[in-house]
Amino acid sequence: MDEMRIEELSDTEFDVLKEVSNIGTGNAATAISKLLGGRVDIKVPDIRFLQFDELSEIIGGAENEVIGILVSLENDIDGMMMFVMDKPSASVIVNGILNRGDEELGAEMTEMEISVLTEFGNIIAGSYLSAISGLTGMVVSPSVPALSDDMAGAILSVPAIEFGKMSDRVLLIQSEFCSEFGQAKGFFILVPTLRGFDNIFKKLGLKKE
């Protein structure tokens, strides 16, 4: 597996990653519903491998201002995960959690807004990690989330530098949440090392221990 590139995963292995993503997205919808105090519907996530130079365009362009929430992973799975959303989507989340009117996030976010979005990212990450742990019994320890407010090109350079050591592609999970507060679109980037992928497949019986 050490010499294998991410894009060489088999169809079965990719289907497993899609199933984990579907469960993680469902977990996230439940958690967000509790956070917002109302029902949250979620569309079936769009899951695919993309080249790094395609990511920025999917998220609205390299110069589009976005919020990025980064979590590092350790133990049975090492690597990183990042949740990215544009400012309008972040505004929907913040307004819903703070139960305030239809306000837009300013160029400089308040400490409260940063705190809310950081906790939201923590919940999103926990939802996906819970899906992985529930299916595999693996222990995954996330770091404290780090939030960045910058252009998409700058924010995506972080996983690009880390992941580019192993592949020129990344696993992108595009999710869309709908609630009474509005619609929010998010892009979840899972960046485990090849060892992390390998451990998942071994636990699920797709590879020998």
ABEGO torsion letter per residue (X at the ends): XAABBAAABBAAAAAAAAAAAAAAAAAAAAAAAAAAGBBBBBBBBBBBBBBAAAAAAAAGEAABBBBBBBBBBBEABBEBBBBBBBAAAAAAAAAAAAGBBBBBBBABBBAAAAAAAAAAAAAAAAAAAAAAAAAAGBBBBBBBBBBBBBBAAAAAAAAAAAAAAABABBBBBBBBBBBAAEBBBBBBBBBBBAAAAAAAAAAAGABBX
